[in-house]
Amino acid sequence: MRPLLLKGHERPLTQVKFNREGDLLFTTAKDKRPTLWRADTGERLVTGSADNSAMLWHTESGKRLYQWTHKSPVRAISFSPGDSIVTAATAKLMGQQAEIFFYRHTTDMSSVDPEPIMKLGGLEATATRVLWHPTSTFLISVGEDAAVKKWDAETGTLLESVRLHKKGINDAQWSASGEQFVTASSDCTAKVWDTRSLEVLKTFSVEAPVNSASMSPAADHVLLGGGQEASQVTTTGNREGKFEARLFHTVYETEFGRVRGHFGPINTVAFTPDGKGYVSGGEDGFVRLHYFDEVYFDRDYN
C-alpha cells in the first residue's frame, strides 16, 4: 500500500475531510491555509480559526464568500444536512464561555443575517467537534471535558450528557449510517457509541493519546491516529512515539494492522467515502493518502 504524499502545508495538520462523493479532499492546518486537493466542482467549504472567525469559501474559485466573527477561537465547524445551517463552536478562552452558534446559510450570502439564529450555552468546556445527525433532528457535541452531549436541533435543548472518557475528546465521526459514531480521546482510547442511547458499544485501547478516529463505510473496521504528545516529539523516535495509523476490527476489538510513515503524531484521519482507502494528516505537516491493496478486501477477518 504505497501512499500519495501530499505536501501543501507548512505547519501541523488539524483536520482532513472528504466531500460526500469522495472526489475532493479538504485539509486544514495551523498555517492558516485551508487546502483543496483536486478541485473540479462548485462546492462550498466552511472553516474555523484561532483568529476568532468562521469563513465560508467557494471551493472552485477559492473566493471567500462570508465571514462570521466571534470573541474567542472557533474550534469546530459543520454544515447541517442540506447545508442550510452552519454551526460554529467557540473556545472557552479569554474570559469567554464556550458556545455553539447556529447561522443561516443560503445560496446568496450577500443578504444573510450576520446574527446567529440560535446559540447553545451551558458548555463546561470547549466543544472540539459538532456532528449533525443525518435526520437533522439532533446534534452530538464532544469536548475537552470528556463529555458527549446530545442536543435538540430545533430548540437547542440539551437532551443528554454522558462522560465515559477519562480525558478530553479530540475527535468524533459518524458511521456511514449515522446509527453509531466513534470518539477519539487523550485517555488513549477510542469508543464506538450507539447514537440513540449514547451507550458505549466498543472500546479500543492503545498506548498513546488518540487524536482522531474514523469508521469504515465498507467494513467493520475502525482507524485510529495519534501518538505521543506533540511537545515530546523531538525527544522520541518514530517507533517509540507510536506515530502509526492503527486498524481495528469493530466487532472483535482486535488490532489487525499498522501503517507507519509520519514523523510525528497523527492529528487527523478519515476513511474515503467508498472505504477503499484513508487519509491521515500529521504534526509533520504531511498529508498521506492511502489506497488499500486487494489483500485488504480478500482477507478473512473472522
PAZAPA-4460 file (N, C-alpha, C; in steps of 0.05 Angstrom, whole numbers, plus 32768, in hexadecimal, padded with zeros to 4 digits):
% residues 302
    n_x    n_y    n_z   ca_x   ca_y   ca_z    c_x    c_y    c_z   seq   type   mol
   8011   7FE8   8000   8000   8000   8000   8012   8019   8000     1      M     A
   8018   8023   7FE9   8029   803A   7FE6   8019   8053   7FE6     2      R     A
   801F   8066   7FF9   800E   807D   7FFC   8015   8093   7FE7     3      P     A
   8002   80A5   7FE3   8007   80BE   7FD5   800E   80D2   7FEB     4      L     A
   8026   80DE   7FE9   802F   80F1   7FFD   8028   810D   7FF3     5      L     A
   8017   811B   8001   800E   8136   7FF9   801B   814A   800B     6      L     A
   802A   815C   7FFF   8037   8171   800F   802C   818C   8006     7      K     A
   801A   8197   8016   800F   81B1   8010   800E   81C3   8029     8      G     A
   8017   81B9   803F   8016   81C8   8058   8032   81CA   8064     9      H     A
   8036   81E0   8073   8050   81E5   807F   804F   81E0   809D    10      E     A
   8037   81DB   80A8   8034   81D6   80C5   8022   81BE   80CA    11      R     A
   801F   81B6   80E3   8010   819D   80E9   7FF4   819E   80DF    12      P     A
   7FEB   8187   80D5   7FCF   8183   80CB   7FBC   8183   80E3    13      L     A
   7FA4   818E   80DF   7F8F   818E   80F4   7F77   817D   80EC    14      T     A
   7F71   817B   80D2   7F5A   816B   80CA   7F5C   8164   80AC    15      Q     A
   7F53   814C   80A5   7F50   8143   8089   7F33   813A   8086    16      V     A
   7F28   8141   806E   7F0C   813A   806A   7F06   8137   804D    17      K     A
   7EF8   8122   8045   7EEF   811E   802A   7ED3   812B   8026    18      F     A
   7ECD   8132   800D   7EB2   813A   8006   7EA1   8120   8005    19      N     A
   7E87   8123   8001   7E75   810C   8001   7E7C   80F7   7FEB    20      R     A
   7E84   8101   7FD4   7E8A   80F0   7FBE   7EA5   80E3   7FBF    21      E     A
   7EB7   80EF   7FCF   7ED1   80E4   7FD2   7EE6   80ED   7FBE    22      G     A
   7EDE   80FF   7FAC   7EF1   8108   7F97   7F01   8121   7F9F    23      D     A
   7EFA   812D   7FB6   7F08   8144   7FC0   7F11   813F   7FDD    24      L     A
   7F29   8148   7FE3   7F34   8145   7FFD   7F3B   8161   8007    25      L     A
   7F31   8168   801F   7F36   8181   802C   7F49   817D   8043    26      F     A
   7F5D   818E   8046   7F70   818C   805C   7F74   81A7   8069    27      T     A
   7F76   81A8   8083   7F7C   81C0   8092   7F93   81BC   80A4    28      T     A
   7FA2   81D2   80A9   7FBA   81D0   80BA   7FBD   81EA   80C9    29      A     A
   7FD2   81EB   80D9   7FD7   8203   80E9   7FE6   8218   80DA    30      K     A
   7FE8   8215   80BF   7FF5   8229   80AE   7FE0   823C   80A2    31      D     A
   7FC7   823B   80AA   7FB2   824D   80A2   7FAA   824A   8084    32      K     A
   7FB1   8232   8078   7FAB   822F   805C   7F9A   8216   8057    33      R     A
   7F80   8218   8059   7F70   8200   8051   7F75   81F9   8034    34      P     A
   7F79   81DF   8030   7F82   81D6   8015   7F6E   81C1   800A    35      T     A
   7F69   81C4   7FF0   7F57   81B2   7FE2   7F68   81A3   7FCD    36      L     A
   7F65   8189   7FCD   7F74   8178   7FBA   7F61   816D   7FA5    37      W     A
   7F68   8171   7F8C   7F58   816A   7F75   7F3D   8178   7F75    38      R     A
   7F3D   8191   7F70   7F25   81A2   7F70   7F18   81A2   7F54    39      A     A
   7F01   8195   7F52   7EF3   8195   7F38   7ED5   8198   7F3A    40      D     A
   7ECC   81A1   7F51   7EAF   81A7   7F54   7EAC   81C2   7F61    41      T     A
   7E93   81CA   7F64   7E8E   81E4   7F70   7E84   81E2   7F8D    42      G     A
   7E8F   81D0   7F9C   7E86   81CD   7FB8   7E90   81E3   7FC9    43      E     A
   7E85   81E4   7FE2   7E8D   81F8   7FF5   7E9B   81EB   800D    44      R     A
   7EAD   81FB   8019   7EBC   81F2   8030   7EB9   8206   8046    45      L     A
   7EB6   81FE   805F   7EB5   8210   8075   7ECC   8209   8088    46      V     A
   7EDA   821D   8092   7EF1   8219   80A3   7EEF   8229   80BD    47      T     A
   7EFB   821F   80D2   7EFC   822E   80EB   7F19   8232   80F3    48      G     A
   7F1F   8248   8101   7F3B   8250   8105   7F40   825B   8121    49      S     A
   7F59   825A   8129   7F61   8266   8143   7F60   8284   8142    50      A     A
   7F5C   8291   812B   7F59   82AE   8129   7F3C   82B7   812F    51      D     A
   7F2C   82A4   813B   7F11   82A9   8143   7EFD   82AB   812C    52      N     A
   7F04   82A1   8115   7EF2   82A3   80FE   7EE9   8288   80F4    53      S     A
   7ED2   8288   80E7   7EC9   8271   80D7   7EC5   827D   80BB    54      A     A
   7ED0   826F   80A7   7ECF   8279   808B   7EC2   8265   8079    55      M     A
   7EB2   826F   8066   7EA5   825F   8051   7EB4   8264   8037    56      L     A
   7EBB   824E   8029   7ECB   8250   8011   7EBD   8242   7FF9    57      W     A
   7EC2   824D   7FE1   7EBA   823F   7FC9   7ED2   822E   7FC0    58      H     A
   7ECE   8214   7FBF   7EE5   8202   7FBB   7EF2   8203   7FA0    59      T     A
   7EE2   8209   7F8B   7EED   820A   7F70   7EFE   8222   7F6B    60      E     A
   7EF5   8239   7F75   7F03   8252   7F70   7F16   825A   7F87    61      S     A
   7F11   824E   7F9F   7F21   8256   7FB6   7F19   8271   7FC2    62      G     A
   7F02   827B   7FB9   7EF9   8295   7FC2   7EEB   8292   7FDD    63      K     A
   7EF2   82A5   7FEF   7EE4   82A6   8009   7EC9   82B3   8005    64      R     A
   7EB4   82A5   800D   7E99   82AE   8009   7E8E   82BD   8021    65      L     A
   7E96   82B5   8039   7E8B   82C2   8051   7E9D   82BC   8069    66      Y     A
   7E9C   82CE   807D   7EAB   82CA   8095   7E9A   82D1   80AD    67      Q     A
   7E99   82BF   80C1   7E8D   82C4   80DB   7EA2   82C8   80EF    68      W     A
   7EA0   82DD   8100   7EB5   82E3   8114   7EAA   82DE   8130    69      T     A
   7EBB   82D2   8140   7EB4   82CB   815C   7EC8   82D8   816F    70      H     A
   7EC4   82D2   8189   7ED4   82DE   819E   7EEA   82CB   81A8    71      K     A
   7EEA   82B3   819E   7EFF   829F   81A5   7F03   828D   818D    72      S     A
   7F19   827D   818D   7F1F   826B   8176   7F08   8258   8170    73      P     A
   7F05   8252   8156   7EF1   823E   814C   7EFF   8223   814B    74      V     A
   7EF6   8210   815B   7F03   81F6   815D   7EF5   81E0   814C    75      R     A
   7EDC   81E4   8145   7ECE   81CF   8135   7EBA   81DD   8123    76      A     A
   7EB6   81D2   810C   7EA4   81DE   80F8   7E97   81C8   80E8    77      I     A
   7E7D   81CC   80E0   7E70   81B7   80D1   7E57   81C2   80C3    78      S     A
   7E4F   81B5   80AD   7E36   81BB   80A0   7E20   81A8   80AA    79      F     A
   7E08   81B1   80AA   7DF1   819F   80AF   7DEC   818F   8096    80      S     A
   7DDD   8178   8098   7DD5   816A   807F   7DC4   817D   806E    81      P     A
   7DCB   817F   8054   7DBE   8192   8043   7DCC   81AC   8041    82      G     A
   7DDF   81B0   8053   7DF0   81C8   8053   7DE2   81E2   8059    83      D     A
   7DCB   81E2   8066   7DBC   81FA   806B   7DC6   8209   8084    84      S     A
   7DD5   81FB   8095   7DDF   8207   80AE   7DFD   8201   80B1    85      I     A
   7E0C   8215   80BA   7E28   8211   80C2   7E29   8213   80E0    86      V     A
   7E37   8200   80ED   7E3B   8201   8109   7E59   8206   810F    87      T     A
   7E5E   8218   8122   7E79   821F   812A   7E7C   821D   8148    88      A     A
   7E8E   820C   8151   7E93   8209   816E   7EAB   8219   8176    89      A     A
   7EA8   822B   818A   7EBD   823D   8192   7EC9   8233   81AC    90      T     A
   7EE3   823B   81B1   7EF2   8231   81C7   7EEC   8240   81E1    91      A     A
   7EEF   8231   81F7   7EED   823E   8212   7F09   824A   8217    92      K     A
   7F0B   8264   8211   7F26   8270   8211   7F22   828E   8212    93      L     A
   7F36   829C   821C   7F36   82BA   821C   7F1E   82C5   822B    94      M     A
   7F15   82B7   8240   7EFE   82C0   824F   7EE4   82BA   8243    95      G     A
   7EE3   82AC   822C   7ECB   82A5   821F   7EC2   8289   8225    96      Q     A
   7EA8   8284   8227   7E9E   826A   822B   7E9C   825B   8210    97      Q     A
   7E9F   8241   8212   7E9C   8230   81FA   7E7F   8231   81F0    98      A     A
   7E7B   8234   81D6   7E60   8235   81CB   7E60   8228   81AF    99      E     A
   7E49   8220   81A6   7E45   8216   818B   7E31   8229   817D   100      I     A
   7E39   8235   8167   7E29   8248   8159   7E1C   823B   8140   101      F     A
   7E03   8242   813A   7DF5   8239   8122   7DF1   8251   8110   102      F     A
   7DFB   824F   80F7   7DF7   8265   80E4   7DE8   825B   80CB   103      Y     A
   7DD8   826C   80C0   7DCA   8265   80A7   7DDD   8266   808F   104      R     A
   7DDB   8251   807E   7DEC   8250   8066   7DDA   824E   804E   105      H     A
   7DDE   8260   803B   7DCE   8261   8022   7DE0   8263   800A   106      T     A
   7DD4   825F   7FF3   7DE4   8261   7FDA   7DEE   827D   7FD6   107      T     A
   7DDD   8291   7FDD   7DE5   82AD   7FDA   7DED   82B7   7FF6   108      D     A
   7E06   82B8   7FFC   7E0F   82C1   8017   7E11   82E0   801A   109      M     A
   7E0A   82EE   8004   7E0C   830B   8006   7DF7   8317   8018   110      S     A
   7DE1   8309   801C   7DCB   8314   802C   7DC6   8304   8045   111      S     A
   7DDA   82F3   804D   7DD6   82E2   8065   7DD8   82F2   807E   112      V     A
   7DC9   82EA   8093   7DCA   82F7   80AD   7DE3   82EE   80BB   113      D     A
   7DF4   8301   80C3   7E0D   82F9   80D0   7E09   82EE   80ED   114      P     A
   7DF2   82F3   80F9   7DED   82EA   8114   7DE5   82CC   8114   115      E     A
   7DED   82BE   8129   7DE6   82A2   812A   7DC8   829E   812E   116      P     A
   7DBD   8288   8123   7DA0   8283   8127   7D9C   8274   8142   117      I     A
   7DB2   8269   814D   7DB0   825B   8166   7DCC   8257   8172   118      M     A
   7DCE   8256   818C   7DE7   8250   819A   7DE2   823A   81AF   119      K     A
   7DF6   8228   81B0   7DF5   8214   81C5   7E09   821C   81DA   120      L     A
   7E00   8220   81F3   7E11   8227   8209   7E12   8211   821E   121      G     A
   7E1D   8218   8235   7E1E   8204   824A   7E34   81F0   8247   122      G     A
   7E46   81F4   8234   7E5C   81E2   8230   7E71   81E6   8246   123      L     A
   7E7A   81D0   8252   7E8E   81D2   8267   7EAA   81D6   825B   124      E     A
   7EAE   81CE   8243   7EC8   81D0   8236   7EC4   81D3   8218   125      A     A
   7EDA   81D9   820A   7ED9   81DD   81ED   7ED0   81C3   81DE   126      T     A
   7EBD   81C7   81CC   7EB5   81B1   81BA   7ECA   81AE   81A4   127      A     A
   7ED4   8196   81A0   7EE9   8191   818C   7EDD   8186   8172   128      T     A
   7EC5   817B   8172   7EB7   8172   815A   7E99   8175   815E   129      R     A
   7E8B   817D   8149   7E6E   817E   8149   7E64   816E   8131   130      V     A
   7E53   8159   8136   7E49   8148   8121   7E2B   814B   811E   131      L     A
   7E22   8152   8107   7E05   8152   8101   7DFD   8135   80F9   132      W     A
   7DE7   812C   8106   7DDD   8112   80FE   7DD0   8114   80E2   133      H     A
   7DD2   8100   80D1   7DC6   8101   80B6   7DA9   8109   80B5   134      P     A
   7D9A   8104   80CB   7D7E   810B   80CB   7D79   8129   80D1   135      T     A
   7D8E   8137   80D9   7D8C   8153   80E0   7D7D   8158   80FA   136      S     A
   7D76   8144   8109   7D66   8147   8121   7D76   814D   813A   137      T     A
   7D90   8144   813A   7DA1   8149   8151   7DBE   814B   8148   138      F     A
   7DCE   8154   815B   7DEB   8157   8157   7DF9   8148   816E   139      L     A
   7E12   8140   8168   7E24   8135   817C   7E3C   8148   817E   140      I     A
   7E42   8150   8196   7E5B   815F   819A   7E6D   8150   81AE   141      S     A
   7E87   8152   81AA   7E9B   8146   81BC   7EAE   815C   81C4   142      V     A
   7EBB   8159   81DB   7ECC   816F   81E4   7EE4   8168   81F5   143      G     A
   7EF1   817D   81FD   7F0A   817B   820D   7F04   8170   8229   144      E     A
   7EEB   8171   8232   7EE3   8166   824C   7EDC   8149   824B   145      D     A
   7EE1   813C   8235   7EDC   811F   8230   7EBE   8119   822E   146      A     A
   7EAD   812C   822B   7E91   8128   822A   7E87   8125   820D   147      A     A
   7E73   8113   820A   7E64   8110   81F1   7E48   811B   81F7   148      V     A
   7E3F   812E   81E7   7E25   813B   81EC   7E13   8138   81D3   149      K     A
   7DFA   8134   81D9   7DE6   8133   81C3   7DD3   814B   81C7   150      K     A
   7DCF   8159   81B0   7DBF   8172   81B1   7DA7   8170   819D   151      W     A
   7D91   817B   81A4   7D7A   817D   8192   7D81   8193   817E   152      D     A
   7D80   818D   8164   7D88   819F   814F   7D75   81B6   814C   153      A     A
   7D5B   81B3   8153   7D48   81C8   814F   7D47   81DB   8166   154      E     A
   7D48   81D0   817F   7D45   81E1   8196   7D5F   81E8   81A4   155      T     A
   7D74   81D9   819F   7D8D   81DD   81AC   7D8E   81D1   81C8   156      G     A
   7D7A   81C1   81CF   7D79   81B4   81E9   7D8E   819E   81EC   157      T     A
   7D9C   819D   8202   7DAE   8188   8208   7D9E   816F   8210   158      L     A
   7DA0   815A   81FF   7D90   8142   8204   7D9E   812E   8216   159      L     A
   7DB8   812D   8214   7DC7   8119   8224   7DE5   8120   8224   160      E     A
   7DF3   811A   823A   7E0F   811E   823C   7E1C   8106   824A   161      S     A
   7E31   80FB   823D   7E3E   80E3   8247   7E5C   80E8   8248   162      V     A
   7E69   80E0   825E   7E86   80E3   8260   7E92   80C8   8267   163      R     A
   7E9C   80B9   8252   7EA7   809F   8256   7EC5   809D   824E   164      L     A
   7ECF   80B2   8241   7EEC   80B5   823D   7EF8   80C1   8256   165      H     A
   7F11   80BC   825B   7F1F   80C6   8272   7F2E   80E0   826D   166      K     A
   7F32   80E6   8254   7F3F   80FF   824C   7F30   810B   8234   167      K     A
   7F39   8122   822B   7F2B   8130   8216   7F27   8121   81FC   168      G     A
   7F11   8126   81EE   7F0C   811A   81D4   7F16   812C   81BE   169      I     A
   7F26   8121   81AC   7F33   8131   8197   7F24   8130   817C   170      N     A
   7F14   811B   8178   7F08   8117   815E   7EEF   8106   8161   171      D     A
   7EDC   8109   814F   7EC5   80F7   814D   7EBC   80F6   8130   172      A     A
   7EB5   80DE   8127   7EAC   80DB   810B   7E95   80C7   810A   173      Q     A
   7E83   80CB   80F8   7E6C   80B9   80F4   7E74   809F   80E6   174      W     A
   7E65   808A   80EB   7E65   8073   80DA   7E56   807A   80C0   175      S     A
   7E57   8069   80AC   7E49   806F   8093   7E2B   8073   8096   176      A     A
   7E1F   8063   80A8   7E02   8064   80AC   7DF9   807A   80BF   177      S     A
   7E0B   8084   80CF   7E03   8097   80E4   7DF8   808A   80FD   178      G     A
   7DF7   806F   80FD   7DED   8061   8114   7E02   805F   812B   179      E     A
   7E1B   8063   8123   7E31   8063   8137   7E44   807A   8131   180      Q     A
   7E55   8080   8144   7E6B   8092   813F   7E82   808A   8150   181      F     A
   7E9A   8093   8149   7EB2   808C   8157   7EBF   80A5   8162   182      V     A
   7ECA   80A3   817A   7ED9   80B9   8187   7EF6   80B1   818C   183      T     A
   7F07   80C5   818B   7F24   80C1   8190   7F2C   80D3   81A7   184      A     A
   7F3B   80C8   81BA   7F40   80D6   81D3   7F5D   80D6   81DB   185      S     A
   7F65   80EA   81EA   7F80   80EA   81F6   7F84   80D6   820B   186      S     A
   7F6F   80C7   8213   7F72   80B2   8227   7F7C   8098   821A   187      D     A
   7F86   8099   8201   7F91   8082   81F3   7F7C   806E   81EA   188      C     A
   7F63   8077   81E7   7F4E   8065   81DD   7F3E   8073   81C7   189      T     A
   7F31   8062   81B6   7F1C   806B   81A4   7F04   805A   81AC   190      A     A
   7EEC   8066   81AA   7ED4   8058   81B1   7EBF   805B   819B   191      K     A
   7EB1   8045   8196   7E9A   8045   8183   7E80   8047   8194   192      V     A
   7E6F   805A   818D   7E57   805F   819C   7E3E   8059   818C   193      W     A
   7E29   8051   819A   7E0E   8050   818D   7E03   806C   818D   194      D     A
   7DFB   8075   8176   7DF2   8091   8173   7DD9   8097   8184   195      T     A
   7DC6   8085   8184   7DAD   808B   8192   7DAF   808A   81B1   196      R     A
   7DBD   8075   81BB   7DBE   8071   81D8   7DD7   807E   81E5   197      S     A
   7DEB   8085   81D5   7E05   808E   81DF   7E12   8079   81F0   198      L     A
   7E0D   8060   81E9   7E1A   804A   81F7   7E34   8043   81E8   199      E     A
   7E4A   803E   81F7   7E63   8036   81EA   7E61   8018   81E2   200      V     A
   7E65   8013   81C8   7E64   7FF8   81BE   7E7F   7FEA   81BD   201      L     A
   7E94   7FF9   81B6   7EAE   7FED   81B4   7EC3   8002   81BD   202      K     A
   7ED9   7FF8   81C8   7EEF   8009   81D1   7F0A   7FFD   81C6   203      T     A
   7F1A   800F   81BA   7F34   8007   81AE   7F4A   8016   81BE   204      F     A
   7F5B   8006   81CA   7F70   8012   81DC   7F8B   800F   81CF   205      S     A
   7F9B   8025   81D1   7FB6   8026   81C7   7FC8   8032   81DC   206      V     A
   7FE2   8036   81D6   7FF5   803F   81EA   7FFA   805D   81E9   207      E     A
   7FEE   806B   81D8   7FF2   8088   81D5   7FD8   8096   81D0   208      A     A
   7FD7   80B1   81D3   7FBF   80C0   81CE   7FB4   80BB   81B2   209      P     A
   7F9A   80B9   81B0   7F8D   80B6   8196   7F82   80D1   818D   210      V     A
   7F8C   80DB   8177   7F84   80F6   816E   7F6D   80F5   815B   211      N     A
   7F69   80DE   814D   7F54   80DD   8139   7F4C   80C0   8134   212      S     A
   7F33   80BB   812D   7F2A   80A0   8127   7F14   80A2   8111   213      A     A
   7F13   808D   8101   7F00   808C   80EB   7EF5   8070   80E7   214      S     A
   7EDC   806E   80DF   7ECF   8054   80DB   7ECC   804F   80BD   215      M     A
   7ED4   8037   80B4   7ED3   8030   8098   7EB6   802E   808F   216      S     A
   7EAF   8039   8077   7E94   8035   806C   7E91   801B   805E   217      P     A
   7EA7   800C   805B   7EA6   7FF3   804A   7EAB   7FDA   805A   218      A     A
   7EB5   7FDC   8072   7EBC   7FC5   8082   7EB9   7FCB   80A0   219      A     A
   7EBA   7FB7   80B1   7EB9   7FBB   80CE   7ED5   7FC2   80D8   220      D     A
   7EDF   7FD9   80CF   7EFA   7FE1   80D7   7EFA   7FFE   80E2   221      H     A
   7F0B   8002   80F5   7F0F   801D   8101   7F2C   8024   80FD   222      V     A
   7F31   803D   80F5   7F4C   8048   80F1   7F53   805C   8107   223      L     A
   7F6A   8059   8114   7F73   806B   8129   7F8C   8079   8122   224      L     A
   7F8F   8092   8129   7FA7   80A1   8125   7FAE   80B1   813E   225      G     A
   7FC7   80B2   8144   7FCF   80C1   815C   7FED   80C0   8160   226      G     A
   7FF6   80BB   8179   8012   80B9   817F   8019   80CA   8197   227      G     A
   8032   80CA   819D   803B   80D9   81B5   8034   80F7   81B2   228      Q     A
   8032   8104   81C9   802B   8121   81C8   803F   8130   81B7   229      E     A
   8034   8144   81A8   8045   8153   8195   805D   8160   81A3   230      A     A
   805A   8168   81BC   8070   8176   81CA   8088   8163   81D0   231      S     A
   8083   8149   81CE   8098   8135   81D3   80A4   8129   81BA   232      Q     A
   809B   8133   81A2   80A3   8126   8189   80C1   8127   8185   233      V     A
   80CE   813D   818B   80EB   8140   8185   80FC   812C   8195   234      T     A
   80F2   8121   81AA   8102   810E   81BA   80FB   80F2   81B6   235      T     A
   80EA   80EC   81A2   80E1   80D1   819E   80E4   80C8   8181   236      T     A
   80ED   80AF   817D   80EE   80A5   8162   80D3   809D   8157   237      G     A
   80D3   8097   813D   80B9   8090   8130   80AB   8079   813D   238      N     A
   80BA   8063   8142   80AD   804C   814D   80A5   8050   8169   239      R     A
   80B6   805D   8179   80B0   8061   8195   8098   8074   8199   240      E     A
   8095   8087   8186   807F   809A   8189   8064   8090   8181   241      G     A
   8062   8077   8176   8049   806C   816D   803C   807D   8158   242      K     A
   804C   8086   8144   8041   8097   812F   8037   8085   8119   243      F     A
   8022   8076   811E   8018   8063   810B   7FFA   8065   8109   244      E     A
   7FEF   8061   80F0   7FD3   805D   80ED   7FCD   8040   80F4   245      A     A
   7FB9   803B   8104   7FB4   8020   810E   7F97   8018   8107   246      R     A
   7F95   8000   80FD   7F7B   7FF5   80F3   7F71   7FDF   8107   247      L     A
   7F58   7FE2   810F   7F4B   7FCF   8121   7F32   7FC4   8115   248      F     A
   7F2B   7FAB   811C   7F12   7F9F   8115   7EFD   7FAA   8128   249      H     A
   7EE8   7FB5   811E   7ED4   7FC2   812F   7EC6   7FAF   8141   250      T     A
   7EBF   7F97   8138   7EB0   7F84   8147   7EC1   7F77   815D   251      V     A
   7ED9   7F6D   8154   7EEA   7F5D   8166   7EFD   7F6F   8176   252      Y     A
   7EFF   7F88   8170   7F11   7F9B   817E   7F2E   7F94   817C   253      E     A
   7F36   7F85   8167   7F51   7F7B   8164   7F5F   7F8C   814F   254      T     A
   7F79   7F91   8154   7F89   7FA0   8141   7F94   7F8D   812B   255      E     A
   7F92   7F95   8112   7F9C   7F84   80FD   7FAF   7F92   80EA   256      F     A
   7FB5   7FAB   80EE   7FC8   7FB8   80DC   7FD2   7FD3   80E7   257      G     A
   7FEB   7FDA   80DF   7FF7   7FF4   80E5   8005   7FFE   80CD   258      R     A
   8003   8018   80C9   8010   8025   80B2   8021   803C   80BD   259      V     A
   803B   803A   80B8   804E   804F   80C0   8052   8062   80A9   260      R     A
   8060   8078   80AF   8066   808C   809A   8069   80A8   80A4   261      G     A
   8058   80B0   80B7   805A   80CB   80C2   8072   80CD   80D6   262      H     A
   807D   80E5   80D8   8094   80E9   80EA   808C   80F9   8102   263      F     A
   8073   80F6   810A   8068   8103   8122   804C   80F9   8126   264      G     A
   803F   8102   813A   8024   80F9   8140   8011   80FD   8128   265      P     A
   7FFF   80EA   8124   7FEA   80EC   8110   7FD3   80FB   811D   266      I     A
   7FCC   8112   8111   7FB8   8124   811D   7F9C   811F   8113   267      N     A
   7F9A   8113   80FB   7F7F   8110   80EF   7F80   80F9   80DA   268      T     A
   7F6A   80E9   80DA   7F67   80D3   80C7   7F4B   80D3   80BD   269      V     A
   7F47   80C7   80A5   7F2C   80C3   809A   7F2D   80AE   8084   270      A     A
   7F1A   809B   8085   7F17   8088   806F   7F0C   8097   8057   271      F     A
   7F12   808D   803F   7F05   8098   8027   7EE7   8090   8028   272      T     A
   7ED5   809F   801B   7EB9   8098   801C   7EB2   807D   8011   273      P     A
   7EC3   8071   8000   7EBD   8056   7FF5   7ECC   8041   8006   274      D     A
   7EDB   8048   801A   7EE9   8035   802A   7F01   8028   801E   275      G     A
   7F0A   8031   8007   7F20   8025   7FF9   7F3B   8030   8001   276      K     A
   7F3B   8043   8013   7F54   804F   801C   7F4F   8061   8033   277      G     A
   7F65   806F   803B   7F62   8082   8051   7F77   8098   804D   278      Y     A
   7F73   80AE   805B   7F86   80C4   805B   7F8D   80CB   8078   279      V     A
   7FA6   80D3   807C   7FAF   80DB   8096   7FBF   80F5   8094   280      S     A
   7FBD   8106   80A8   7FCC   811F   80A9   7FDB   8120   80C4   281      G     A
   7FF4   8129   80C3   8005   8127   80DA   8011   8141   80E4   282      G     A
   801D   813F   80FB   802B   8156   8107   8043   815E   80F5   283      E     A
   804C   814B   80E4   8062   8151   80D2   805A   8162   80BA   284      D     A
   8040   8169   80B7   8037   8179   80A1   8030   816B   8088   285      G     A
   8033   8150   8088   802E   8140   8070   8012   8134   8071   286      F     A
   8006   8131   8059   7FED   8122   8055   7FF4   8109   8045   287      V     A
   7FEC   80F2   8050   7FF2   80D8   8043   7FD7   80CB   803B   288      R     A
   7FD4   80C8   8021   7FBC   80BC   8016   7FC2   809F   800D   289      L     A
   7FB5   808C   801B   7FBA   806F   8016   7FA2   8062   8009   290      H     A
   7FA7   8050   7FF6   7F92   803F   7FEA   7F9A   8022   7FF0   291      Y     A
   7F87   8013   7FFB   7F8D   7FF8   8004   7F93   7FE5   7FEC   292      F     A
   7FA5   7FD2   7FF1   7FAB   7FBD   7FDE   7F94   7FA9   7FDE   293      D     A
   7F93   7F98   7FCA   7F7E   7F84   7FC8   7F7D   7F71   7FE0   294      E     A
   7F94   7F6C   7FEC   7F95   7F59   8003   7F84   7F64   801A   295      V     A
   7F81   7F7E   801C   7F70   7F8A   8031   7F53   7F81   802E   296      Y     A
   7F4A   7F7F   8015   7F2E   7F78   8010   7F29   7F5A   800F   297      F     A
   7F3E   7F4B   8009   7F3C   7F2E   8007   7F40   7F1F   8021   298      D     A
   7F4C   7F2C   8034   7F54   7F20   804D   7F3B   7F18   805E   299      R     A
   7F3D   7F02   806B   7F28   7EF9   807E   7F2E   7F04   809A   300      D     A
   7F1E   7F17   80A4   7F24   7F23   80BE   7F16   7F15   80D5   301      Y     A
   7F07   7F00   80D0   7EF9   7EF2   80E5   7F0B   7EDF   80F4   302      N     A
***
